[in-house]
């Protein structure tokens, strides 16, 4: 297991050199809770800054203290208005750059648009665009947590520290789930099997994978790929040339690879947003004999009717970290529990500011984690 000992970090957290400034780029007060926790652990005051929206919805940032020659850490947690959150961050980074800050480090626990990191049909790789915007604005270093795809780090031309929330979720399983030794770690799709395997090996538990699902909403049939070539190009194709077509995928019926009968099922993933797939997985696990179902994820976006759907579902508990504020969702659904990850973010800030190695925070982390 690669848990970060709280005692060791707690004794060194307040040891920081001068010249550190901590800002929160959020205009929404509900998003500042994580920033306050980090500042408290570091033993510093939050920097003085005003971030607000003009009547015409333009974002304005006014830094109210000197940042010249200092290490500036800008903490930005993503609100429901994602695009405003991004503009707040970019404007504050640029303001610090033009105010001659020595370094500007972004602390973005959940990296927005991380699901749009691959080319799909005639879309775009928005994660790459966002990374370029941050670097152009003046960011010199990025601290984030559990990127949806680790390859997103390659979109940046600055150092990126992709921290892991797994130690805190593993600790929650061991301390808060009675009889967790009778549990099985579940991947709700083959795509999340590596994460499930990592949890299972560290907890010395079995693993199950749910395979097969309903037909994807995304279809290639309507995007023009199957249309014949226009008449003026037909003659250019050699009569004997036949381009082989890839056989279309066909989803098999839902099956569970692994035994969950009479066991506690713990579904693990990195993001829980639209909960339909989690609800379907929970129903399948119940049918296969699981008597209790937990869902563990790093980022709890919990959009739309997610709290109500979770409350009415077969899921017993949803455990997420506070990378994204979700206090309103917790009031709507008592099944949602929060794990605090401010400790590891605080230690990362302290180490970067003091010029210390970050390897301590990545102990026992393999390529597949």
N, C-alpha and C positions, 0 to 999 in steps of 0.2 A: 504494500500500500504506500501511496505517496502523500500522506497527510502532512500538513505543515503544523508543527507543534505550536500550540498557542502560547505556551509558557515562554519559549525562547523568543518568539516574535514580540510578545508583550513586554519583555524586559528591554528590548532594544528599540522599540518603536519611536520613542521620543528623541533619540539621538540623531539629529539632523543638523547639518551645517547651515550657516546663514545664507541668505540669497534665494530662498525658496518662496514662491508665491503660488497660492492655490486659488483658482477661480472656478465658479460654476457658471456655465454658459446658458443655463436654463432660465427662461422668463417665467416658466410655470413653477410655482412654489412647491407643488406636489412632487416635482422631480428632483428636489434638492436634498432629500433625506439622505441619500447615499453620500453626497458631497460632505454633509455635516458629520456623518459617521467617520469618514476618512480623515477629515480635519481633526476630529477629536482624538483619533488613534495616533495621529502624527504629532499632536500637541501644538498645532498652529491655528491661527485664526484664518477664516476665509477672507480672500482678497476683496477689496471694495470695487464693485463694478455694478453698473446698471444695464440690464438687458430688458428691452421692452418693445412692444409693437406700436407703431404710429397708427393714427386713425385710418390711414390708407393701407394698412397691413404690412408696411415696410418694417424691417427689423433694425433697431438702433442699439448700438453698444457703446457705452461710455465707461472707460477704465478710469478709476478715481484715485489711483496711487501709482507711483513710479515703478516701472518694471525694467528699467535700463540695466543691462548687465546681469539680469537675474534668470534663474531657471523657473519658467512659468509652466504650471501643470493645469490644464483646462479639463475639467470633468464634465462630460456631457452624457446624460442619460436620455434615452429616446422616449419622447412623449407620443401621444396619439397623433399629433400633427407632426409627422416625420419630416416633411420638407421644411417647416419652420425651424425644427431642431437643427437640421443641417445648416441652414443659413445662419442661425445664431452662432454655431461653432465656427464656420468659415469667417464670418465678420470679426469675431473675437480673436481668432488666430492672426488674421491680417492686421488687426489693431495692435496686437502685441509685437508683431514683426516690425511695423512702422514706428513703434515706440522703443526699438532697439533692445528687445529682450535677448538675452544670451542664447537661450534655447526655449523651444515651445513644444511641450509634450502633451499630446492629446490622450486623455483617459476615457475611452469609449467602450464600456463593458459589453454592450451589444452593438455590433457594427450594422448600421441600417443598409437595406438593399442587398444583404448578404446572400439572399436566395437567388438574386439575379446575377449570378457569377458565371453563367455559361450561356453560350449563344444558342438561342432557340428560334428556329424558323427565321423570320425577318426582324427579330428583336435586336437587342443590344446588350452588351455586358456592362450593366449599370454600375456594378461594384468597381470596375476598372475606371470608369468615369469619375466616380466619387473619390477614389484614391488619388487620381490625378489632380482633382480640385483641391483636396486637402494639402497635398504637397506644394501645389502652386501658391496656395494662400500663405504658406510659411511654416507648416508643421515640420518639426525636425525628428520626431520620435512618436510612436504610437503604442499605447498599452490597450489591449482589448482582451476579450475572453471567449473561448470556444467559438471561433469562427465557423460558420456553416460549412465552409470548405477551407482546409488549411492552405490551399493554393492561392487564396486571396492575398496572402502575404506578399506574393510575387508581383502584385499590381502596384506596390509601393516602391519608391526608390529611396526610402528612409528605413531605419531599423523598426521592426515590428515585434513586440512581445505578445504572443498569443497564450495567455494564462489559461489554466484549467480549473473548472469548478468541481471536477470529479472528487477530489479529496473531501470536500464539504458534504457532497451528496452521499458518498460512501460512509462518512461518519454519521450522517443522519440515519441511514439504513441500520447501522450497527447499534445506535443508541435509542432510536425511536420506534423501530419496528420489532415488536415482540416475536420471538421464535423466527427470526429472519433466516436461521439455518435451514428452515423448511421452505425457503423461497426458491424461485427460479427466475433468472433474468430473461426478459423477453424483448426481442426486436420486433417491432410491429411491421417491418418489411425487411427484405434482404439488404437494403441500402444501409440500415442502421445496425447490421449484425456485428460490425467491428467494435462499435461502442459497447454493445451488449456483451461481447466477448471480453472486453477490457474489464468491465464491472464484475463479470462472473469469475474471471481468473483471480481478481484481487480479493473477492469475498469467498472464494473456494466454493462456488455454487454452480448449479447446472444452467444451461442456456436453452432457450426455445426461440424459434423463428417462425413468424407468421408469413406464409407465402401465398400469393394469389390475392386478387382484389377485384373490385368492380372496374369496368372499362374506364380508362382515363378520359377526363373531359377534353383534354387537349388532343385534337385529331388532325392528322395530316391531310384528310380528304378534302378540306375546304380551303387550303392555302395555295392551290394552283399547282402543286407539285405533280399531280396526276394528269394534268391537262396535256394534250398532244402538242408537239411543236407547231408553230405557225407555218403557214403554207410556204413562205419564201425560204424557210430553212429545210424543208423536207428533202429537196433535191440534193442538198449538201451531205446528207447521211447516206453512206454506202448501203446499197440494198441488202448486202449479206451481213451487215453489222447489226447485231442484236445486243443491246446493253442489258445484262442480267439485272433483274429487280430483286431487292432484298425482301425475303419472306416476311410479311407483317407479323408482329407479335400477337399472341393470343393468351390472355390471362387465364391461368387455370383456376379451378374453384379454390376457395380459401381453405388452406390446410395449415395445421400447426406441426412443425417439425420439432419434436421434443415432448416430454411428458409434463403436463401441468396439473394433472388430476390430484386433488387433495393438497395442493400446494398454494403458497402465496405467490402471485405473479407480480413482478416489478418491471413495468415497461420503461425503457430508458430511451431518451432522444435528446437532441440539443435545443430544439425550439418546439414550443407548443403554442400554436396560434389558432388556426382553424381546427377544431377538436373532432371533426367528423371521423377521421381515420383512427383516432384514439378510442372513440366510442365504439366503433366497429370492432376494433381489436379487443376491447373489454368484453363485448358481447360474445365474441368467439371464444375467449378464454373461459368465460363463465360456462358456456356450453360444454367445454372440454373438462370442466370439473375444478377450476381454480376457485378457492373459497374467499379470497381477498385479493383486490387488485390495486396496486399503487402505480402512479405515473411520476417519473422523475425527469426533469428537464432543466437545463441551465437558464434559458430565456423564456419567461412566461408572458408572451404578448397577449394571449387570452382575449382576442378581438371579438367584437360583435356579441352574440348571445352565448359565448363560451361558458361563463359562470353558471348560467341557468341550465345549459345542457349537461354540464358536469354534475351539477346538483341532482339532476333527474336520472343520471346514468348509473351503470353498475360499478363505476369507479369509486373506490373507498376514499382515496386521498390523492391529491395532486401536489407535488413538492417542486417548487421552483426557487431560484435565487432572486436576489433583489437587484439584478442588473437592469431590470425595467420596473418602474413603480407600478404596483397593482393593488393598492390598498382598497380602492373602490370595488374591485372584483372580489376581494376577500370578504367584504361586507355582504356581497350578494351570494357568496358560496363559502360556507365554513369549511368545506373540504380542501380548500386551497391553503397550503402552508408555505412559509418563506424561510429560506436559509440565507444568512447574512454572509456575504463574501467581501466585505469592506476590509477585512484583515489582510488578505493577500494583495489587494490593490494598494493599500497603505504601505505594505512592505516593498512592493515594486517601486513605488514613488520614492521611498526613502533610499533604496539601493541605487536607483538611477541618479538621484540628486547627489549622493555621496560618492558616486563613481565606483560602486561595489559590483561584484559579479552577480548576475541574475541566475546563475546555474542552480543555486539553492532552491529556487522556486520551481525548477523543472526536474527535480530528482525523480528517478524511476519512471520517467515518461518516455515511452517508446515511440517509434514512427507511426504506429497505428492508433495511438491515443489521441 
